[in-house]
Amino acid sequence: MGELAKEILPVNIEDELKQSYLDYAMSVIVGRALPDARDGLKPVHRRVLYAMSELGNDWNKPYKKSARVVGDVIGKYHPHGDTAVYDTIVRMAQPFSLRYMLVDGQGNFGSVDGDNAAAMRYTEVRMSKLAHELLADLDKETVDWVPNYDGTEQIPAVMPTKVPNLLVNGSSGIAVGMATNIPPHNLSEVIDGCLALMDNAELTVDELMQYIPGPDFPTAGIINGRAGIIEAYRTGRGRIYIRARAEIEDMEKGGGRQQIIVTELPYQLNKARLIEKIAELVKEKKLEGITELRDESDKDGMRVVIELRRGEVGEVVLNNLYSQTQMQSVFGINVVALVDGRPRTLNLKDMLEVFIRHRREVVTRRTVYELRKARERGHILEGQAVALSNIDPVIELIKASPTPAEAKERLIATAWESSAVEAMVERAGADSCRPEDLDPQYGLREGKYYLSPEQAQAILELRLHRLTGLEHEKLLAEYQEILTLIGELIRILTSPERLMEVIREELEKVKAEFGDARRTEIVASQVDLTIADLITEEERVVTISHGGYAKSQPLAAYQAQRRGGKGKSATGVKDEDYIEHLLVANSHATLLLFSSKGKVYWLRTFEIPEASRTARGRPLVNLLPLDEGERITAMLQIDLEALQQSAGADEDLEENEGVVIEGEVIEAEGGDEEGADLDDEQDEPTGAYIFMATAFGTVKKTPLVQFSKPRSNGLIALKLEEGDTLIAAAITDGAKEVMLFSDGGKVIRFKEKHVRTMGRTARGVRGMRLPEGQSLISMLIPELGAQILSASQRGYGKRTPLEDYPRRGRGGQGVIAMVTNERNGKLVGAVQVQDGEEIMLISDQGTLVRTRVDEVSSSSRNTQGVTLIKLAKDETLVGLERVQEPSGGDEDDDLEEGIDADVEAVDDVQGDDVQQDDAQPAGDE
C-alpha cells in the first residue's frame, strides 16, 4: 500500500476537469452524436448495419430476431445499452421516420401515433435493399478500418456508400456545444444534383436548387415558402415551415356544414397528441366552430376528420388550427456533420462535394483492389495456359520428379514455349497480368516463359479434367476476359473522366432502382400564417390623441351612433387630451407613422387595439419603440403588399442616394420671385411619394416604394439637423402643390415638382427660408376649393380662400399668411377646411374649444383675424386641429355626433367668443 501511495501525483483539479470534459465532449461529438458527412451515418447506425452484414442478415436472406442483432452490436462494436441500440434499429425500420428505410422490419415497430415498438424478442429484422448499397464493396479495401472498443474486432470507419445518405435520410443529434438537424430529401433529386455538380463543378447553390428544390419528408406535408430553404442551402442553417395537408369538404348530410379532412402531417408530429391538443383547445373555447373530431386512419392512409358547426367558414377554422396547433410547425435546419473527423457546418454544395469526393476515393480504392486481384488471377491463368500448351513435357517433368517440391522447382527452372499466350500478352501489354511485386526473372523473357512459384503451385494443383480441349478453350477465354478487365481498370485509374463516368453510372443505377416521386409539396410563394389570417377585413376608424393614445373602432360603430348632444364624453379621456390624427383604414392595411424625430414606423390596422368610443385607448409607447419626447406627427395608409411588388424596379434608388443626401441642406436661389427655383423642376414620372417638412423649413420628397420594407425598430425617414423636428408628412403623386406656414405668419406655396426626388436617408432641400428664431408649424397639400384657416397665439384666427395665396418658388421667405403683432402673437397653426367642418382649439392650460368653421369669418390673407377663443391673461393658444371625420354619405350627422364622443369638449362657447374683428389690413410685405 505504501508503494501505491508513492505513485500518486497531485494534479490541479481545474486542469484535470478541463481536460476530462474536453475528452468527453470530443467523444460525444465524434463518437456518438454527429453523422459523418460521407455516409450520413452516426457510429451506432454504422455498427448496426455492419453487424447485420456480418450475420448475413441481408435483404435477400431470412429475417433474424432483433435481439440477436442487438446482442452482436453491443457485444462486439457498441458498448452501450441495449435499449439505445434497439431504438436505433426501430427508427431505421419506421417508414414515417426515415425517407428511405435502412432496416426491413417484421412485427410491430410503432406508429405515427407514438405507439412503442414491440420488445426486441418479438420483432425480426434484416437489412433493406437500399442499405445493401451503403455497404457495397466493403470487402474490397474501399475504406479504412479501425479496432472496436476492446481491440478484438475491426470495424469500418465509414461505409463505402453508393447513396448520398446524409441528404437522403437526414440526421439529428445533440452533442456538446453543438447540434445537428438535417432534413431528408428525395433520392432522385439528390442524385440529379450530384450528377449536375459532377458535370460542372462551378455550379452555385442557387443553380443546384434547380435539381434539389427542398427537403422531402416521409410524412409528406406542405413546405410554406422557399426563403428558409434558400437560407439553409446557402449557409447550412435556416427555418422552414411545414403544414399539414388539409382539404375542406361539404358534408353529404350536413345541411350546408363543412368538414376539414387532414391527410398528411408535418414531419415528426405525433398524430394522437395533435388530436388531443385540438380537443383541448375546443374544450377551453380557444378554438371555435368545431363540433366533432375523429380519427379515421387505417391501412390505406391517414384521415383525420374535423366537423364544423353550421355557418362556420372552413378556411377561418383551418387558419386557426394552423395558428394554434402543430398542424403548422417549424423545422430548424442545422447542417453540422463530421468532415475529416472535425465538425463543420455545410451548405448544399459542400454536402454534395463531400459525397462525390468520397465516391471518387471509394471507386479508386476498389479499382486498385480489383486490378490487383485481376492481375493475380491473370498471372495464374497465364501460367496454366503455358502449361496446357506444353502439356506433354509438363506431365513428363512431374512424373520424373520424386516429390511435389522438386516438381515445383523444376517447373520454375524450365524455360517454356510461350506461343499460346505471347500474342495475347503483347496485345494487352507485357505487364498487364504481372503482379507489382513479382521478381523480374519470372514471366516472358527472350521468347521463353519462366513460371513463378505461384504459377507452378497452381499447375501442380490442376485437375485432370482441365486437360480436356474444352477446358483449355475455357481457360484461354477467361484469360482473355481478365486481360480486357485489366485494361478497363487501368483506364479508370489513369483517366479522371472515365472514373467520373463509373461514378455516374452507379448513381444512375441507384436512382433507377430506388428513386421515387416527391412527397412533400413546396409552395413557391411563402404564405406565412399571421394574425391577419384571423382578422376579418373591414373599414376601421383609427385615432391617435394628443396625449399619445391610439385606438380603433369599426366604421359601422360610428355610423350606428345617434345624436346625443355635444359636450364632455362619458368617461375615459383626460381633460387635456383630444384627437390629433384620425384615419379611416382597412383592417388589413398598413399604417405609416412618422415621428417628430424623423423616423417612420409600421403598424397594421388590426394591431391597434379596438376600444369603446369613451375609452382612451392604448399608449403608443406600448405599440411602438418610441424614445422619450418622440411624438407621432403624421399617420398615412398604404397597401404594403402592392408596394412590395413594385419595389423591385426601384431597388437601386437607395444605393444612389449620395447625390443629395449627405451634404448640407440644398438652398434654392431666387428668393420670393415668381417662378424662382424652377431649375429644380424635373420631368419625373408621376407616382406615389412621401412629402415631408421639418421645423427648420426643410422639405423632402421620397418615393413611397422606399418605405416598403418594415423594420420592427422603425427606420430613418429623414435625417434631421440637431434641434430640428419633423412636423408633417403626406402622400402625394408628384404633381401636387405644397403650402408651408411659419410661426412668423408667413406662407409659401410652390409646386411639388420643384423638389427633386431623394433617397430615404437624405436630409432634404430648403423649402422655406426662415429668419432666426422662427420655425415651420404646418404643411398642407391644398385641394381644389379649400379654404385655409389659421390661428395665432392670442386666440385670433381667420379663413382665407386658397386663391389668395400666390404661387412662389421653393426656398423663399414667403408672403404674409396672417399678421403677427403684439395683439395676435405668433402663428400657431393652419389647417385646410371646407364649409360644414369643425376645428379644435387647444390652450396651454388645457382649455379645449370646438367650433364650426362656418362661424369663423372669411377675410383676405393680409389681415389680423377675429377672436376664436377667449383666453385668460397668462393663457396662450398652442394648437389648432381640424376635427377629421370618416365620410359616411347620408349619415354625416350621425358621424358628427360619433366624433363628439371621442374628444373632450368644454362647455359651449359663449356667443360673443366669435366676433368680427375691426382690425384693418396690414398691407402685404
N, C-alpha and C positions, 0 to 999 in steps of 0.2 A: 504493500500500500504506500509505503514511503517512496518507492521508486516511481510509482504512478504520479504521486504528488509533485515530484521533481520535474515532470514533463508538462505540467500545467503552466501556461504562459498567460499573463494578464493582457487583455486587449481593451481598447477603447470601445465602450458599448455603442456609442454613436456611430463610429466607423463600421462596427460589425452589423448594426441594424441597417445602415445604408447599403452595404454590400449584399447582405442577405436578401433585403427587399428587392434590390435590383436584379439579383439572380432569380428570385421568384417571379418578378414582373416579366423578365425575358422568357422564362419558361412558359408562362401563360400565353404571352404574345406569340411566340414561335411554335410552341408545342401543343397548344390547345385551342385558342380562340379564333385565330385568323387563318383564312384559307391561303393556299399557295396560288399565286396568280396563274401558274402554268396549267394545273389540272383542276383548279377550283375546289379542291378538297381540303378539309381540315384533317389533322392526323388521325382522328378517330374514324372518319369515313374511309380514309385510305386503308387503315388497318382492317376494318371490317371487310371491305371488298377483297383485300389481299388474302385474308383468312378464308373467305368463301372460295376464292380461286384455288388455294392450296388444298381445300377439302374436295375440289372437283365439283363444287356446287354451282355449276354454270347454268346458263339459261335453257340449255337443251338436255339437262340432267334432272333426275328426280329431286323433289323438294327435300330439305332436311329440317329437322326441328330447330327452331330459333335458339333454344337453349344450347344446342350443340355448337352453333356458330358463336354465341356469346361466350361459351366456355373457352373455345380456341382463341378468341380475341383477347380476353383478359388474362388467359394463361400464358400466351406467347408474346403478345405485342402491346397490349394496352393495360397497364397496371392500375386500373381504376375500378369503380363499382360496376356490377353487372347491370344495374338499373339504367345507368347512363348509357352503356353500350346498347342495351335493348331499345331504349328510347330513340337512339340514333337509327337503328335498323327500322323501327316502326315508321319514323318520319320519312325515310327513304322509300318506304313502301306505300305512302299515302298519296293518292292522286290529287288531293287538294292542297298538299304541302309542296311537292316538287312538280315543276312543269313537266319534267321527263323523269319518271321513276327509275331509280338505280337498283331497287330490290323488288322482285316479284314475290308478293306475299300470298299465302293461302290461310284464310282464317279471319278473325276479327282484328283489324288494325285501326280501330277508332273511326270517328266520323266527324263531319263538319260541325256537328252539334256539340263537340267537345267530349264525346264518349271516349273512355280509355280503351286501349287495345287489350285483348285477352293476354293472359300470362304467357311467358315465353315457352312454357312446357306444352302449350296447346297450339301455338301458331307454327307455321312452316314457311321457309323462305328459300329462295335461290336468286342468283344474280339475274337482273333483267338483260335483255339482248343489248340494250344501249350500254349498260355497264361493261359488257364484254369488250366494247370498243374502247373503253377507258384503259383496259388492261392489255389491249392488243400489242403484241411484240414485246411483252415484258421479259420474255425468256431470251431475248436477242441482244442483251447488253445495251439496251437503249437508254437506260437511266442508271444513276448511281444508287448504290445500296449502302445502308447503314445498319449497325448492330441494333438489336432490340434492347430492352431495358436491362437484361441480365447478360447480354453478350453471347447468348447461345443460339440466336437466330439472326438471319439477315432479312431486312425489310426494305422495300423500295423507298427512296427519299421522295420520289414524285412518280405519278403514273404517266406512262407514255401515251396519253390520251389522243384519240383522233377527234374528240368532241371538245369544242370550246366551252367547257363546263362552267367556268366562272360566270360567264354571261348567261348561259342557257338555263342553269338551275339556280344561280344566285347563291347568296350565303348571308348569314347573320351571326354575330357573336360579339360579346363584350369582353375585352381584355383588360389590362391595367393601363389606365390613362388613355385608352383609345377603344374604338368600337368599329364594327363594320356592318353595313346593311345594304346588300346588293340585290336588286330585284331580278326575277327570272325574265328570260327573253325567248323569243321564238327561234328555234333551231335553224330553220330555213333562212330567216332574215340575217341571223348572226353569221352563218356560213357565206351568204351573199356578200356581207360586209368584209369578211376575211378575203374572199376572192378579189373583191374590188381593190382592197388595200395591197394585195399581192401584185395586182396589175399596175397600180400607181401608188407608190409609197408616199407621194406628196399630197394625198387627199387630206382635206381638213376634216375636223369633227362635223361641221355642218354638212359637208358633202357625204360623209359616211352615214349621216342620218337619213339620207335618201334610201339607204338599204336597211338600216335599223331605225325605224321611226320611234321606237319606245319600248318599254317593258311589255311583257305578255304574261299575265298571271294565270295560274292553273284554274282559279275560280272565275276567270273572265272579268266581268265588270266593265266599267267605262272610266277612262282616264280623262279628266277635265283639263284641257289646256296643254300646250306644249312648252310653256315658259319654264316650268320646273324640270322637264326632261332636258331641254336645251342646256340649262344651267348645270345639271348633273353630268351630262355628257361632256361639257366643256371643262368643268372644274373638278368633277368627282363628287360633288355634293349638291343636293337640291331637294326640293319637296314637290311631290306630285299628289294630286287629289283624285281619289278613286271613289266612284259612285256605284251603288247597286243598280242593276238594270231593272227597271220597273215600267210596267205598262198600265194605263188607265183604261178600264173597260166598263161598258154599260152592263149592269146586271140583267140577266134574262127576265127574272120575275121581280125586279126591284122597284118597279114603278118610277122609273127615272133616276134611280140611285146608281152610283158608280162604285167600282171596287178597284183597288190597286193590286196588281199581281207582280210580285218580286221573283225573278228567275235567276238572278246572279248576284253575288255578294262581293264586297271588297275583299282583297287578299287577307287571309289570317283572321277573318271575322267569324266569331262563334255564332251560328245561326240561332241556337236556343237562347243564348243570352240577349241577342238582339230582340227576339220576340218578347222576352221578359221585360226588357227595357221599354219597349213600345207600350206594353200593357201597363207598366208602372206609370208612365207619363200620362196615359189616358185616365188612369185612376186618380192621379193628382190634378187632373184637369189642365195639364200643361199642353196636352195635345187635344184639340177639339175636332169633332166631326167623325170620329171612328166608332162604329157600333159593334164590329166583330173582327176578331183576329184569329186566324188558324193556319196551321202548317200542313199543307197537302203534298209535301215532298215524298217521292217514292223512288223506286229503282230507275224510273225513266227520267228523273231530274228533279231540280228544286222548284218548289212552288209555294210561296207564302201569300196568303190571301188577306187583304185588309179591306173590309167592307165599310163604306162611308154612309153617313146619315143623309137623308134626302135633302137636296138643296146645297150640299157641300160641293165646292169646286175641287176636283181631284188634284189639279196642279198645285193649288194652295196647300192642301194637306201633304202632298208629296214634298213640297219645298220645306214644310215644317219637319217632316221626317228626316230629310237631308240635314237640316239645321240642328236638330236636337238629338239625333241618334247617330250611330256609326254607319248608317247607310251611306254616308259620305265620310271617308276617313282620309287621313294624310299618311303617306308613306315617305319617310325621310330617307333619301338615298345618301349613303356614305361609303364610297368605294375605297376601302382600305384592304390591301392584300400584301402578301409577302413576295417581294421580288429580290432574288439573290439572298434570301434569308432575312431581309430587312423590311419592315412595314412601310408601305408607300401609298399615297393617295393617287389613284389612277383615273384618267379620263377615258372616254370611249376608245380613242385611238391607242392609248397606252395598253389597254387590255388586249386589244386585237394584236398589237405588235408583240406583246409578251407571248401570246399563244403561237403566233406564226414563227417566232424565233425558237420556241420550244419544239414545234413540229420539225423545223429545219434541223435542229440538233438530233432529234429522235430518228428522223429518216436517215440522216448521215450516219449515225452510230449503227443503225440497223443495217444499212448498206455495207458498211465496213465489216460487220459481223457476217452478213450473208456472203460477202466476197471472200472472206477468209474460209468459211465453210465450203463454198463452191470450189475454191482452189484446192482445198484438202480433198474433196470428193473427186474433182477432176484429176488431181495428181494420182489417186488410187486407180481411177478408171484408165488413165493413160498407161500406167504400169500393167494393168490387166490386159489392155489392148495389145501392148507389146508382147506380153506372154502368149496370148492367143495366136498372134501372128507367127510366133516361134514355138508353137506348142510341142512339137516333137523333141527339139533339143532341150526344152524346159523339163519335159517328162523324163527324158534320159538322165538329165542332171540330178533331178530329185531322186530317181531310183538309185543312182550311183552314190548318193550321199548316205553315210551311215546314220546321221542324226539330223533332226529338223534344223538345229542351229547351224550345222555345217552346210546344209542345203541352202539356208538363207544367205550365208556368207558367199557361197559360190554364185548364187543368183546376183548378188550385189557386185561381185568381182567380174562378172562376164559382161562383155560388150555385145549388145543385142542388135539385131537388124530392126530398123525403125520405120520401114516404108509404110506400115499401116497407119501410123499416126503423124508422120512427118509433115504430110501435106496439110492436115487439119491444124497442126500446131503452128505451121508457118502462116496460114491464113489468119489465125486468131492472135498470133504473136507468140514468140518463143517463151515468154514468161507468163502467159495467161494463166496456166494451171500450176505455176510454180509457187509453192508456199514461200513467204517472205524470209523465213529462217532456214531455208533449205541450203545445204552446202553446195557450192558451185560444181563439185565433182560429179554430182548426180544430174540426170536428165540428158538431153541431146548434146552430143559433143563430137565434133569431127565425123558426122554422118552415122554415128552409133548412139545407142541409148543405154545409159547406165542407171540401173534401178536403185532407188533409195531403200533404206531399211523398212520404211512403212510399206512401200510397194511390194517388196519381197515378202513381207509377212502376209499381205493381202493375197498374194499369188499362192502361198502355201495353204491359205485357208479357203482357196477357191474350190467349190464343189464340182464334182464331175459333170453334173448336168449343165453347168455353164460352158462346157466344152462343145456343146452342140452348135450347129451352124446358126440356128435361130437365136440362141442366147448370145452368140458372137455378134450378130447384127444388132440385137437389143443393146448390147454394151456399147457398141460404136455409136448408136443413135443417142444413147444417154450422154455419152462423152461429147457429142456434137451439141446437145442441148446445154450442157454445162458450159461449153465454150461460148455459146451465144449469151447465156445468162451472165457470165463473167464480163463479156463485152458491154452488156447493158449496165451492169453495176458500176463498172469503171466509168461509163459515160455519165451516170448520175453523180459520181463523186467529182468528176472533172468539169462538169457543166452546171453552173448555178441555175441556168434556165431549165435544164432537164430536172434538176432537183425540185424546183418550184412546180413543174408540171406534175411530178409524182404527188406532191402535197395536194395540189389542186384536184387531181383525180380521186384521191382518197376522200377529200372533203365532199366532193360531188357525190360520191358513192354513199357517204353517211347521210347527206341531205336527201338523196333519192329514197333511202331505206327508212329513215326516221322522221323526215320533215313532215310537217302538217300545217294546217291553216291557223292563222292568228285567232286567238280567242278574245283578247281584250281590245275593245274599240277605243280609239283615241279621237276625241273631239278636237277638231283643228283649232277652233277659236275658243279660248277659255271662257266658260260661263261660271265664274266664281259665285258661289252662293253667298249673298249678303242679306242684310236686313231688308234691303229694298225688295227682295223677292217676296217678303211677307207683308209689304205695305200696299194697300190699295191706292191706285192713282186717283187723286182728286185735287181740286184747287184749294189752296190754303192761304190764309192771311198771316203773314209773318210781321211781327213788330219788334222793334228794339227801342227801349226807353232811354231818356237822357241819363238816367242813373245806371245804365248798363245792364238792364234786364231784358231777356228775349223770351218770346213765347210764340206759339202758332195756334190757329183755330181754323176749322173748316170754313170755307167761304159760306157754306149753307147756314152756318150758325149765325153769321152776321145777317144774312137775309131773313132769318127766322125771327130776329129780334123785333119787337114792336116799339112804338113810341113810348117813352117813359119820362120825358121832360129832361132838360139839361140840368146840370148841377154836379154835385160830388158823386163819384162812383160808390157802389155799395160797400166795398171793402178791398183791402189788399194793396192799394197803390200808395206809395209815400206821398206826402203833401207836396214835396218839391219835385216830384217826378212827372214826366209826361212823355208821350210817344214822339220819338225823334225820327225814326225811319219806319216806314210801312211799305210792304210789298205783297202783291198777290202772286203766288208762285205755285207751280205744280208740286205735288208732294214728292216726286222723284227728281225734281230739278236740283241743280247745284247752284249755291249762292256764293258769290264772291264778296267777301267782307274786307274792305280796305280800312286800315287803321291810321291814326294820326302819325305814327312813326314810319309810314311809307311801306308797310308790309301788307300782304294780301293773304287771307285765309280762305279755306274752302269748307263749306258745310252743305250737306244735303238737307233739303227742307224738312224731311222727316226726322232729322237729328235734333231739330229744335223742339223741345217738349211741348206737347199740347197742354194748354191751361184754360181755365174758365175766363170769361170776359172781365171778371173783377180781380183775378189773380195777378201778381206782379210778374210771374214767370221765373225763369232761372237766370242767375247771374252769368254773364258772358264769360267770365273768368273760369267757370266750370265747364264751358264748352270749347273755349279756345285758349291757347297758351299765351295770354296777353301779359305784357310787362306792366309794372306799376305805372300808372298815369297814362297808359295807352288806351285810346278810345276808338270806337268804330265810327268812321266819318262817312262811309258810303256802303250801300248794300245793293248788289246787282244780281240779276238772274241770268244764268247761261245754260245751254244744253251741252253738258260736258262731253257726252258720247259723240255727238256730231262734231264738236270742236276737235276731239282727239283724232277722229277720222280724217279731218282736213289738216292735221298738224304735220303730216309727212312732207307736204310741199314747202313747209316753212322751217324745216329742221335747221337750215344753215343760218337763219337770221340772227339767232343769238350769238353765233360764233363770229359774226361780223359787226358786233355792237361797237367795237373800238372806234368806229368813225366819229361817234358823237357822245361816247359815254363817259370816259374817264376824265375829260378835261373840265375846264371851268364852264359854268352855265353860259350858253351862247346868247349874246345880246343882238337884237336887230338894230339896224341903223334906220334913221328916218323919222324918229320921234312920232309926233301925232299927225303927221301929214297924211292926208287921204291917200291910200294906196301904198303907204310905206311898207317895207319888208315884203314886197311882192316877189323879191328874188327867191324867197323861201318857198314860194308856191310851186308845188310839184304835181305833175300829171300822174298821180298814183292811182292804182285801181281802187274802186270803192270796195269796201268790205267792212268787217267788224273791227273796231278799235276800242281801246280803253283810253279815255282822255282824262288826265289828272292835273290838279293845280295845288300849289303849296302856298303857305302864308307869306313867303318871301317873293311871291309873284312868278314863280317858275311854273311852266306847263310842260306836259309831255304827252305824246301820242304813241301808243304801243299796240301792235297787232294783238287782238284778243287771243289768237291761237297760242301766244307765248304763255298764256295762263291755263294751259290745258293739262298740265302735269301737277296734280295736287301734292302738297307736302304737309305732313302732319304738324310740323312746327311753323308753317307759313313760309312765305317766300318774299324776297325783296321786290317790291313793285316799282320803287323809285328811290334812288339814292338822294338823301337829304343832307343839306349843309347843317352844321351844328346850330341848334336852336330853331331850325325850320320844322314845320309840321305839314302833313298832307291834310288839306281841308275838304277836298271833294274829288269824286271820280264818277265818270259816266260812260256808258256805251254809246258809241257813235258809228256812223257809216262812212266817215271820211269826207263827207260833203256838207256837214252842218256848220252852224256858226257858234261862236263861244262868246260869253259875256263874263268879264271878271270885275268884281267890285272890291274896292279897298275901304278900310275904315276911315280914310281921309275923305270919303264922299265921292270918290272918282269911279268911273266905269270905263272899260274899254271893250269894244265889240269888234271881232275880226273873224275871218273865215278860218275854219278848221284846217283847210289845206295849206294855210300859211305855216303850219307846224309840221316839220318833216317827221317821218316815221322813225322811231328809235327802238333800240333793244330794251329788254325788261330792266336791266340794271343801270340804264343811262340816267344822268342827272336831269336832263331836260334842257329847255331853252327859256329865255326870258319871255314871259307872257305879258307882264305889265311892269313898267319901271316905277318903283315906289320910293318916295322920299324917306329919309332916315326916320325911324320911329313909327312908320306906318306899315300895315300888313294887309294881305288879301283876306277877305272874310267870306266871300261867296263866289261860286262859279255856276253859271246857268247855261243850258243848251236851249236857246229860245225856240219856241214853237209859234207857228203862224197864228196871229190873232191874240196872242197872250199879252198880259199886262205885267209890269214889274212893280211889286210892292216893296218899298224899302222903309226901314225904321232906324231911328237914332237912339243914342244912349238916354236922352231925357224923355223918351216916350212919344216922340213925334214921328209921323210917317206919312206916306202918300202913295197913290197909284199913278203910274205913268205908262202910256201906251208904248209898245215896243218900237213903233215907228219913230219915236222921239230920240232914240239913241242912235247916233250916226255910226257907220262902219269906219273903222280905222285900221291901220296896220298894227301887227303884233309888236309888242315891245315898247310902246309909248306910255305916256303918263295917263292917257285917257281924258275924258271930259267929265264935267260935274254930273253926278247922278242925284245928289241931294246936298243942299247947303249944310255944311258942318261949321257951326259957330258956337259961341258960348251958350246960346239958348238951346240948340239942338244937341250939342256934344258930337261924339264920333258916330259914324255909321256902324251899326251892329249886325245888319243882315239885309239881304234882298232875296225875295222869292218870286217865282213865276206863278201867276194866279189867273183864274178865269172867274167870270161872274158866277155867283152862287156858292163859291167855295168859302172856306174859313181859314183863319190863321190863329196861331197860338203865340202869345207874348209872355216872356218869362223875365222876371226881375232878379237881381242878385240877392233879394231877401226871400225868395221862394214864391212870390206872387205870380199866379198864372191867370191870364185873361184870354178868353177865347171870343173872337168876334168875327162877324161875317165880312167878307171882302167888300160886299156891296155898300157897307156902312162907311167905308173909307173913301174920301173924296178923290176924284181923279184930277191931277194937275200936271203941269209941264215938268220937264226934267229938272230945270234950274230953279227949284222952289224949296221952301223950308218945311212944308208939310203941315199936317194937322195933328191934334192930340189923339193918340191911340190908347194910352193908358195913363191914369193919374198915378204919379209916384210920390212917395214921401220925400222929405228934404234930402236925406242921405241915400236914397234908393236910386238905382240906375237900371235901365233895361239891358239885359245881357243876351237875350236870344229871341229870334223870330223864326217860327217854323210854320210851314204850310201844313194844315191838317189833311193828310192824304187819306183817301178812302178808296176801297175797292169798288170798281164800277159794277153796277147791278141793273142797268136798264131802267125799267119802270119801278124798281124797288129802291130808288135812290133815297127816298125819305126814310125807309127802314134802315138803310145802311148808315145814314147820317146819325140816327139815334144809336145804332150799334157802336159807332166810333165814340160817341159821347161816353159810353160806359168804360172805354179803355183809357181815358185820360182823367186827370184830376183837375177839375174846373173850380173856379171860385164862384162866389155869388154873382148874380147878373151884374153886368157893368152898368153904372149909372148912365142915365140918358145924356148927361152933359159931358161924359167922358170923350165923346167923339163929336167934335165941333170943327167947323171950317176955321182955319187959321187966317188971320189978317195979314200975314207976312207977305211982303212984295217980292217978286222975283229978284234974285241977286245978280242976275246977269251971267252969261256964260264966260268961261275962262278963255 
